[in-house]
């Protein structure tokens, strides 16, 4: 099934972090990708996700507006808006940094 791509608006991208706002209409997807850095997601709306990993294993997640979550680098997946409404979240990627 061919889906439309979610809108990705990079708001900050420097040597330490990347902040991207993702906006998904019903059924939109990010496309398969691998996270190279640890990251935090902050939902701007409530919503439901369908996550498909690199082994085609499907899981679902419910996002609650304002309830952030953290994931470690290395996750490979496609993220799909599996809800009935538009979904928006901000992703903050924490780039490797040494002092």
C-alpha positions in Angstrom: 0.0 0.0 0.0 1.4 3.4 -1.0 0.9 6.1 1.6 1.5 9.8 1.5 4.6 11.1 3.3 4.2 13.0 6.6 5.4 16.6 6.5 8.7 17.1 8.2 9.7 20.7 9.2 13.2 20.9 10.6 13.2 23.8 13.1 16.7 23.5 14.5 19.7 21.6 13.2 23.1 22.2 14.7 26.1 20.2 16.0 24.2 19.1 19.2 20.5 18.7 18.3 18.0 18.4 15.5 14.4 19.4 16.2 11.8 18.4 13.6 8.0 18.9 13.7 6.2 16.0 12.0 2.6 16.5 10.7 0.6 13.4 9.6 -2.8 13.3 8.0 -4.7 10.0 8.5 -2.7 7.2 7.0 0.5 9.3 6.3 3.9 7.8 7.0 7.5 8.8 7.7 8.9 6.1 5.5 11.3 3.5 6.7 14.3 5.1 8.6 16.9 4.3 11.3 17.5 6.7 14.2 21.2 7.5 14.4 20.9 9.4 17.6 18.9 9.1 20.9 15.7 11.1 20.6 12.7 12.5 22.5 9.2 12.8 21.0 6.8 15.4 22.3 3.2 14.9 20.9 1.4 18.1 20.1 -1.9 16.2 19.5 -3.3 13.0 20.8 -3.1 10.2 18.3 -2.4 6.5 17.4 0.6 5.2 15.6 1.3 2.0 13.7 5.0 1.2 13.9 6.5 -1.3 11.4 10.1 -2.4 12.2 12.8 -3.7 9.9 11.5 -7.2 10.4 8.0 -6.1 9.3 6.7 -6.6 12.9 3.8 -4.2 13.6 3.1 -2.5 16.9 0.8 0.2 17.9 1.3 3.2 20.3 -1.0 5.8 21.7 0.3 9.4 21.9 -1.0 11.7 24.5 -0.6 15.5 23.9 2.3 16.8 26.0 3.5 13.4 27.2 7.0 13.1 26.0 8.9 9.8 25.5 12.6 8.9 25.0 14.2 6.2 22.7 17.8 5.2 22.2 19.6 5.4 18.8 19.4 2.4 16.5 15.7 2.0 16.2 14.6 1.2 12.6 11.0 1.7 11.6 8.2 3.3 9.6 5.8 5.5 11.6 2.2 5.7 10.3 -0.7 7.8 11.6 -3.1 5.0 12.5 -5.7 7.3 14.0 -8.7 9.1 12.6 -7.4 12.7 13.1 -4.3 14.7 12.0 -1.3 13.9 14.2 1.5 16.3 15.1 4.6 15.7 17.2 8.0 17.3 17.7 11.1 15.0 17.6 14.3 16.2 19.3 17.3 14.2 18.3 20.3 14.4 20.6 23.5 14.2 18.5 26.6 12.6 20.0 28.6 15.2 21.8 31.8 15.1 23.8 33.1 17.8 26.1 
